[in-house]
Amino acid sequence: MSLLAIEDLSLAIHGAPILRDVSFTVDEGQIVGVIGESGSGKSMTAYAVMGLLPGGAQPSGRVAFEGRDLLGASEAEMCALRGAGIGMVFQEPMTALNPVQTIGAQVAETVLIHGQGSRAEAMARAREVLNRVGLPEDRFPLSRYPHELSGGQRQRVVIAMAIALRPRLLIADEPTTALDVTTQAQILRLLKRLVAEDGMGLLLITHDLGVVADMADEMVIMKAGEVVECGAGQGFFARMQHPYTRALFEASSHVPERAARPEERPLLEVKNVSRDYALARTALFAPVRRFRAVDGVSFEIRRGESLGLVGESGCGKSTLTRAILGLEDVQEGEILIDGQPVFSGHRVNLAVRRRMQVVFQDPYGSFNPRWKVGRLVGEPFHLLESRPHDWREQVAAALESVGLGPGDMDKYIHEFSGGQRQRIAIARALILRPELIILDEAVSALDVSIRAQILDLLADLSERFGLTYLFISHDLSVVRAITDRVLVMQAGRIVERGATEEVFANPQHDYTKTLIEAAPKLPQVAAQ
């Protein structure tokens, strides 16, 4: 008997079909990867298993955990099962954690809710589990709060909460999407070790084939609420038959067509830039300590060039980006656009600032949801002395340049998909006809096929408008596909630089080698 057996699961919400005849199993000690794009039904399948479906949901079929049908279970029965029998790890750890409770209290909460011991015993169990997931007591006491941890450390806390009572089944819903490649590799190794040690089943949900390529025992490919292909993980990609599976595979390693013709003269010059932050005093009259986030960084970007900047969280990428954009002054060095300083004294030079724009990782979070798209795309006009009288025509042209239409100006941002929102973000960046666009993790959270479309769009816009890109990302496959040169940043310094293919093919610095080795890789498959 399988640990989890999903048989002909169908789901409608207020009459709208969401899932259709989904069937697969998870056995003890088995890792099953469920792969598909946003809207494919992956997470809704997991919510059906956990009994977390929204109001108006009408499930049918059978979801059996250890032979017991969960679709007919009461809420009280499901509450007893969640955490004890089935644990779940969510995609975004900061929203899954309570910011005003310590990590010890949150891990212990699972033990207390299920009545598995006194508070002292629960805290002892929390300490044991946190040690187990790689958060030792000497560095991570139970009194730490979530905001004091990095993204990878917070995800380890969420995993500790999920396994505190040693559940037989663990569901991990996109557990590594926003993490650096090295942190992602650590989390995946941790999950694999927990499966081996506890003999539990793991249902790993992701949109990235590379994440599960060498990890899953069984692959389940979902599209539009249906399972379109499944099979054993070993050699799965060599046997894949469905066009959608092949399309996902090809999109995962997509390289846009580019005809790089950068000029010799530099557009952006960063000269010996350093940026310090003051740290909290250790005592009332103690001297102020400082942390150097960016340490003597120098580089340049030629006109028409695409430069990649890679490194883990905390390496200084974002601090450097804010300095280039004129959002934070620097203590040492200077930043020039076409020979003009970004800062005049300690004030940003707006004439220079207008020549560059930025595209952020989360387009929804960077837009005002109360504004219509026309106003959102036209927002940069506030950098001008007065808004042009034909601003609507300019906004319409910007939307058309990214594959949208003038009619989209009167819609709200929530009416668009993730890929369309990122196109709108790019349109906003184009509206003032900048020379330099900084892309800060601009495709990290997108499905592989949408990511391929956005990369093609960026390559096309570079050709049409002569744009120069600074591409900041922890996704090495994206940097390799879209950039001419790459900089590798560690602890505030550039530790390696060079032509992208040369750095990836023959890395010299140990840190670069670590990053490249940690990146998930798809197996080589002969053309079908």
C-alpha positions in Angstrom: 0.0 0.0 0.0 1.3 3.4 -1.0 1.9 6.1 1.7 -0.1 8.6 -0.4 -2.4 7.5 -3.3 -4.2 10.2 -5.3 -6.8 8.6 -7.6 -8.8 10.5 -10.2 -8.8 13.7 -8.2 -10.9 16.4 -9.8 -11.6 19.8 -8.4 -13.9 22.7 -9.2 -14.1 26.0 -7.4 -17.5 27.7 -7.8 -18.0 25.6 -10.8 -14.7 26.5 -12.5 -12.6 23.3 -13.3 -9.2 23.4 -11.6 -8.0 19.7 -11.5 -9.1 16.8 -13.8 -8.4 13.2 -13.0 -5.1 13.6 -11.3 -3.5 10.3 -10.2 -0.1 9.4 -8.8 1.4 7.8 -5.6 4.1 8.5 -3.1 5.7 5.6 -1.2 7.7 5.6 2.0 11.3 6.8 1.3 10.4 8.0 -2.2 10.8 11.5 -3.7 8.1 12.4 -6.2 8.7 15.6 -8.2 5.5 17.4 -9.4 6.6 19.8 -12.2 4.5 22.4 -14.1 4.1 26.1 -14.7 2.0 28.5 -12.6 -1.7 27.5 -12.9 -0.9 23.9 -13.7 -2.6 22.7 -10.5 0.5 21.6 -8.5 -0.2 23.6 -5.4 -3.9 23.0 -5.5 -3.2 19.2 -5.5 -1.1 19.7 -2.4 -3.8 21.8 -0.8 -6.3 19.0 -1.5 -4.0 16.5 0.3 -3.7 18.9 3.3 -7.4 19.8 3.4 -6.6 23.5 2.8 -8.9 24.1 -0.2 -10.7 27.5 -0.4 -14.4 28.0 0.1 -16.5 26.9 -2.8 -14.2 24.0 -3.6 -15.8 20.8 -4.8 -13.3 17.9 -4.9 -14.0 14.4 -6.1 -12.0 11.2 -6.5 -9.9 9.8 -3.7 -6.9 11.1 -1.7 -5.7 8.2 0.5 -3.1 8.7 3.2 -2.0 5.3 4.6 -5.2 3.9 3.2 -7.5 6.5 4.8 -9.5 8.8 2.4 -8.8 12.4 3.4 -11.5 14.1 1.2 -14.1 12.8 3.6 -12.2 13.7 6.8 -13.5 16.4 9.2 -11.6 19.5 10.0 -10.8 18.2 13.5 -9.3 15.0 11.9 -7.3 17.0 9.5 -5.9 19.3 12.3 -4.7 16.2 14.1 -3.1 14.9 10.9 -1.3 18.1 9.8 2.1 18.4 11.3 2.0 14.9 12.9 1.3 12.7 9.8 1.8 15.2 7.0 4.1 18.2 7.1 4.3 21.1 4.6 7.0 23.5 3.6 5.8 26.6 1.8 7.6 28.7 -0.9 8.1 31.9 1.0 9.5 31.3 4.5 9.1 34.9 5.7 5.3 34.8 5.2 5.2 31.3 6.8 6.9 32.5 9.9 5.5 34.8 12.6 7.8 37.9 12.7 7.1 38.6 16.4 7.8 35.1 17.7 11.2 33.5 18.2 12.2 30.6 16.1 12.3 28.3 19.1 8.7 29.2 20.0 7.5 28.6 16.5 9.1 25.1 16.1 7.9 24.2 19.6 4.4 25.3 18.8 3.9 22.2 16.6 4.8 19.9 19.5 2.5 21.8 21.9 -0.5 21.9 19.6 -0.4 18.2 19.2 0.0 17.6 23.0 3.3 15.8 22.6 4.9 17.2 25.7 5.3 20.0 28.2 6.7 23.4 27.2 10.1 22.5 28.4 10.0 19.2 26.4 8.7 21.1 23.3 11.6 23.6 23.5 14.1 20.7 23.9 12.5 19.1 20.8 12.8 22.4 19.0 16.5 22.6 19.8 17.1 19.1 18.6 15.2 19.6 15.3 17.0 23.0 14.6 20.3 21.3 15.2 19.2 18.6 12.7 18.4 21.0 9.9 21.8 22.8 10.2 21.1 25.6 12.7 23.4 24.7 15.7 22.8 26.2 19.1 26.1 28.1 19.3 25.1 30.3 16.3 21.3 30.0 16.3 19.9 30.1 19.8 16.1 29.6 20.2 15.8 33.3 21.0 16.5 34.4 17.4 13.8 36.1 15.4 13.1 35.4 11.7 14.3 38.8 10.6 17.7 38.0 12.1 18.2 35.1 9.6 19.0 34.8 5.9 16.5 33.4 3.4 18.1 30.0 3.5 18.2 29.9 7.3 14.5 30.9 7.5 13.7 28.1 5.1 15.5 25.7 7.4 13.4 26.9 10.3 10.2 26.2 8.2 11.5 22.7 7.5 12.2 22.2 11.2 8.6 23.1 12.0 7.4 20.7 9.4 9.4 17.7 10.6 9.2 18.4 14.4 6.9 15.4 14.9 8.6 13.2 12.3 5.7 13.1 9.8 5.4 10.2 7.4 4.8 12.5 4.4 6.5 15.9 3.7 5.1 18.3 1.0 7.6 20.9 -0.2 5.9 23.6 -2.4 8.6 25.5 -4.4 11.0 25.4 -1.4 14.0 26.9 -3.2 12.6 29.3 -5.8 14.0 32.6 -4.4 17.2 31.1 -2.9 20.8 31.4 -4.1 22.2 28.4 -6.0 24.5 27.3 -3.1 21.6 27.7 -0.5 19.3 25.9 -2.9 21.7 23.0 -3.2 22.0 22.9 0.6 18.2 22.8 1.1 17.8 20.1 -1.5 20.5 18.0 0.1 18.9 18.5 3.5 15.5 17.3 2.2 17.1 14.3 0.6 18.9 13.4 3.8 15.7 13.7 5.9 14.0 11.3 3.5 16.8 8.8 3.8 17.1 9.1 7.6 13.3 9.0 8.4 12.0 6.9 5.6 9.3 9.5 4.9 7.8 10.3 1.5 8.6 13.6 -0.1 6.3 15.4 -2.6 8.5 18.1 -4.1 6.6 20.7 -6.1 8.5 23.0 -8.5 8.4 24.7 -11.9 12.2 24.1 -12.5 13.1 20.7 -14.0 16.7 21.2 -13.0 15.8 21.2 -9.3 14.5 17.6 -9.4 16.5 16.2 -12.3 18.9 14.2 -10.2 16.8 14.0 -7.0 13.3 12.6 -7.8 12.6 8.9 -7.9 9.4 9.7 -9.9 8.4 12.6 -12.1 4.9 13.9 -12.6 4.4 16.6 -15.2 1.2 18.7 -14.9 -0.4 21.1 -17.3 -3.8 23.0 -16.9 -4.9 20.7 -14.0 -4.0 17.4 -15.6 -1.1 15.0 -15.4 0.3 14.8 -19.0 3.3 12.6 -18.3 4.9 10.7 -15.5 7.7 8.1 -15.1 10.7 7.0 -13.1 13.2 9.9 -12.5 16.2 7.8 -13.7 16.4 8.4 -17.4 13.0 10.2 -17.5 14.3 13.0 -19.8 15.6 10.5 -22.3 12.2 8.9 -22.5 9.9 12.0 -22.4 7.2 11.9 -25.0 4.7 14.7 -24.4 5.2 18.0 -26.3 4.7 20.0 -23.1 7.4 18.1 -21.3 9.8 18.6 -24.1 8.9 22.3 -24.3 9.6 22.7 -20.6 13.0 20.9 -21.0 13.9 23.1 -24.0 12.8 26.3 -22.2 14.9 25.4 -19.1 18.1 25.8 -21.2 16.9 28.4 -23.7 19.5 30.8 -25.1 18.0 33.9 -26.9 19.5 34.9 -30.2 21.7 37.9 -29.7 24.1 39.8 -32.0 26.2 41.6 -29.4 27.9 44.6 -30.9 29.1 46.7 -27.9 31.0 49.9 -28.5 34.4 50.4 -27.1 33.6 53.5 -25.1 32.1 52.8 -21.6 28.6 53.9 -20.6 28.8 53.1 -16.9 32.0 53.5 -15.0 32.3 52.3 -11.3 35.6 53.4 -9.9 36.9 52.1 -6.5 33.4 52.3 -4.9 33.0 51.4 -1.2 29.9 51.6 1.0 29.8 51.2 4.8 26.9 50.8 7.2 26.9 51.6 10.9 26.3 48.6 13.2 24.4 48.7 16.5 26.5 49.6 19.6 27.4 46.7 21.8 27.2 49.0 24.9 26.1 52.6 25.6 29.5 54.2 25.2 31.0 51.7 22.9 32.5 53.0 19.6 30.4 52.8 16.5 31.3 49.7 14.5 31.0 49.7 10.7 30.3 47.0 8.2 31.7 47.3 4.7 29.1 46.0 2.3 30.9 47.1 -0.9 34.7 47.1 -0.8 36.7 48.9 -3.6 34.6 47.7 -6.5 35.6 48.9 -10.0 34.2 47.9 -13.4 32.7 49.4 -16.5 30.0 48.5 -19.0 30.4 49.4 -22.7 27.5 50.8 -24.7 25.3 48.0 -26.0 26.9 45.4 -23.7 25.1 43.1 -21.3 27.0 42.5 -18.1 26.1 39.9 -15.5 26.7 40.4 -11.8 26.4 37.2 -9.7 26.8 36.2 -6.1 25.0 35.0 -3.1 22.7 37.0 -0.9 24.7 39.4 1.3 27.6 39.7 -1.1 26.8 43.4 -1.8 25.0 43.2 -5.2 21.9 45.1 -4.0 23.9 47.7 -2.2 26.0 48.4 -5.3 22.8 48.5 -7.4 21.3 51.2 -5.1 24.5 53.2 -5.4 24.5 53.1 -9.2 20.8 54.2 -9.2 21.6 57.1 -7.0 19.5 55.8 -4.1 22.4 55.6 -1.6 25.6 57.7 -1.5 29.0 56.0 -1.2 31.9 56.7 1.2 34.6 56.2 -1.4 35.0 56.2 -5.2 32.7 57.5 -7.9 30.1 56.3 -10.4 29.8 57.9 -13.8 27.3 57.6 -16.6 28.8 58.7 -19.9 31.4 60.6 -18.0 28.9 62.4 -15.8 28.8 61.7 -12.0 25.7 60.1 -10.6 26.2 62.1 -7.4 26.8 65.9 -7.3 28.3 66.3 -3.9 26.0 64.1 -1.8 22.9 64.7 -3.9 21.8 62.6 -6.9 22.2 64.2 -10.3 18.7 63.9 -11.8 19.8 64.6 -15.3 22.1 61.5 -15.1 19.5 59.5 -13.1 17.0 59.8 -16.0 19.4 57.9 -18.3 19.0 54.6 -16.4 16.0 52.6 -15.1 15.5 49.4 -13.1 13.4 46.3 -13.4 12.8 44.5 -10.0 12.3 40.8 -9.2 8.7 41.1 -8.1 6.7 43.2 -10.5 3.5 43.0 -8.5 5.3 44.3 -5.4 6.8 47.2 -7.3 3.5 48.5 -8.6 0.7 50.4 -6.9 -2.3 48.1 -7.2 -4.7 51.0 -7.1 -3.3 52.6 -10.2 -4.2 51.6 -13.8 -1.4 50.3 -16.1 -1.3 53.6 -18.0 -0.4 55.6 -14.9 2.0 52.9 -13.7 4.0 52.8 -16.9 4.0 56.6 -17.1 5.2 57.0 -13.5 8.8 57.8 -14.5 7.6 61.0 -16.1 7.9 62.6 -12.7 11.6 62.7 -13.3 11.0 65.3 -16.0 10.2 69.0 -15.4 6.7 68.4 -16.8 4.8 65.5 -18.1 4.6 65.5 -21.9 1.2 66.3 -23.4 1.3 63.0 -25.5 2.2 60.8 -22.5 -0.6 58.4 -23.3 0.7 57.8 -26.8 4.2 57.2 -25.4 2.8 54.7 -22.9 0.9 52.9 -25.6 4.1 52.7 -27.7 6.0 51.3 -24.7 3.4 48.7 -24.1 3.4 47.7 -27.8 7.2 47.4 -27.7 6.9 44.7 -25.1 4.2 42.7 -26.8 1.1 44.2 -25.1 -1.6 46.5 -26.5 -2.8 50.1 -25.9 -6.1 48.6 -24.5 -4.1 47.3 -21.5 -3.6 50.9 -20.3 -7.0 50.9 -18.6 -6.6 47.6 -16.7 -5.3 47.0 -13.2 -2.1 45.1 -12.5 -3.9 42.2 -10.8 -5.6 41.4 -14.1 -2.3 40.2 -15.6 -0.2 37.1 -15.3 3.3 37.1 -13.8 5.0 37.2 -17.2 2.7 40.0 -18.4 3.4 42.0 -15.2 7.1 41.7 -15.9 6.5 43.0 -19.5 4.7 46.0 -18.0 7.7 46.5 -15.6 10.0 46.5 -18.7 7.7 49.0 -20.5 7.9 51.3 -17.5 11.7 51.1 -17.6 11.6 52.0 -21.3 9.3 54.9 -21.1 12.1 57.6 -20.7 14.2 55.9 -23.4 17.1 55.1 -20.9 20.5 54.0 -22.0 21.1 51.7 -19.1 18.6 49.2 -17.6 19.4 47.4 -14.4 17.6 44.1 -14.1 17.6 43.0 -10.5 16.6 39.3 -10.4 14.1 40.2 -13.1 13.2 36.6 -14.2 14.0 34.6 -11.0 10.4 34.0 -10.0 9.1 33.2 -13.5 8.2 29.9 -15.0 10.8 28.5 -17.4 8.7 29.1 -20.5 7.8 32.7 -19.4 11.5 33.3 -18.5 12.5 32.2 -22.0 10.0 34.7 -23.5 11.3 37.5 -21.3 14.9 36.8 -22.2 14.0 36.8 -25.9 12.2 40.1 -25.4 15.2 41.7 -23.6 17.5 40.6 -26.5 15.1 42.0 -29.0 14.8 45.4 -27.2 18.6 45.6 -26.9 18.8 45.3 -30.7 16.0 47.8 -31.4 16.8 50.5 -28.9 20.6 50.0 -28.4 20.1 49.3 -24.7 22.8 48.4 -22.2 22.0 45.9 -19.5 23.4 45.2 -16.0 21.9 41.8 -15.2 21.9 40.9 -11.5 20.9 37.3 -10.7 21.6 34.3 -8.7 20.4 32.1 -11.5 23.6 31.2 -13.4 21.8 29.7 -16.4 20.1 33.0 -17.0 23.3 35.0 -16.7 25.0 32.6 -19.1 22.2 32.9 -21.7 21.9 36.7 -21.8 25.3 38.3 -20.9 28.5 39.1 -22.7 30.7 39.4 -19.6 30.2 38.4 -16.0 31.4 39.7 -12.6 31.4 37.4 -9.6 31.0 39.1 -6.3 31.8 37.8 -2.8 31.8 39.6 0.5 31.7 43.0 -1.2 34.5 42.4 -3.7 34.7 41.3 -7.3 36.6 38.0 -7.1 36.5 37.1 -10.8 35.5 38.7 -14.1 35.7 37.9 -17.8 33.8 36.8 -20.9 30.8 34.9 -19.8 31.5 31.6 -21.6 35.2 31.7 -20.5 34.3 32.2 -16.8 31.7 29.4 -16.9 33.8 27.0 -18.9 37.1 27.6 -17.0 36.4 29.3 -13.6 39.6 30.4 -11.7 38.4 31.4 -8.3 37.2 28.8 -5.8 34.0 30.7 -5.0 33.1 30.8 -8.7 33.7 27.1 -9.0 31.4 26.5 -5.9 28.6 28.6 -7.5 28.8 26.7 -10.8 28.9 23.3 -9.2 25.9 24.1 -7.0 23.7 25.2 -9.9 21.1 22.6 -10.9 21.9 20.9 -14.2 19.7 19.2 -16.7 21.0 15.9 -18.2 22.2 15.9 -21.8 19.5 14.5 -24.0 19.8 13.6 -27.7 17.5 15.4 -30.0 14.2 13.6 -30.5 
